Amino acid sequence: MRHLKIYRAIRLIARAGSIRGGAEALAISPSALNRAVQAFEEEMEVAIFERIPGGVSLSSAGELLLDMIERHLTEFDNLQNQLTELRNGLSGTLRLSLGADLDAGLVPDVMEAFEAAFPGVSLEVLTDDTTQSLLQRGVDLAILTNPNVDDAVEVVLSQSVPLAARRAGPGDRPPVSGLWDIIDDRLMLPPHGTGTRTAMGHALRRHRLKEGVTTTLSAAQMLKHKAGAASVCIVPEIALCDDGNTAPCERLQLSLGKVQFAVVRSVRAPLIRPAQAFLTILERELDRVSSSDAAVQ
């Protein structure tokens, strides 16, 4: 397994941008790590890193090597996880990135169901409204609205979901028939970069309206925020939740358009078994919610 150690060291150095940064992550001295890298470069008969002021950068050969290293380490880690699962049942770690307009409602509920079904699997969740964490192999799955996809990622689950609006305060205010009726209210919106914020921008331009006063929050923060009476929060339908912790509010019957809810993975990394199990639960819950909405309509 000696080659795995130098592979991991090279990856850490590339991410840190310096020998010193990689050495700190490995808890060894920079000189020892530098000697190990030089020995590997001599063995490969190619320079992996170019020394620059303040650190190192990958050479052209180093970039090719790192791509191979990433795939090799991912495949080896996946093999280890599978062997562990064979011994102990489903285990390991599932790493997810979640768009800020989806961190309430359905997806957190699915996470709870997953934790209950697979107590031996650790769950790591971070907020990212792009596929960047996925491309850097920091996560196994990215859950987003209207993601930008290319040949480096694959959509493994997708569904069109409507946007929904809730207005804080008592329900005896004038009725709302369109977006123009709430434009003077404070709009509580997810951050720029989310599919929801982009879709709302399109809707406003379509009606020749301008965005007025806003409060930018994640879906989870938004639904717990004690805003004034003249405020309307807008999130994907599946991000709404009535858990008893939100302020009293009125559901507005507005047609604000839809966003594409999507789960994406890197095409260069295998789909680990915990990710497959999570997708099964998520797809089941999406089907259940869709069936319920169709019955109501």
Secondary structure, DSSP 8 states (H G I E B T S, - for coil): -HHHHHHHHHHHHHHHTSHHHHHHHHTS-HHHHHHHHHHHHHHHTS--EEEETTEEEE-HHHHHHHHHHHHHHHHHHHHHHHHHHHHHSS-EEEEEEE-TTSSSTHHHHHHHHHHHH-TTEEEEEEE-SSSHHHHTTS-SEEEEES----TTEEEEEEEEEEEEEEEES-S-S----SGGGTTTSEEEE--TTSHHHHHHHHHHHHTT----SEEE--HHHHHH----SSEEEEEEGGG----S-S--EEEE-----EEEEEEEEETTS---HHHHHHHHHHHHHHHHHHHHHHHH-
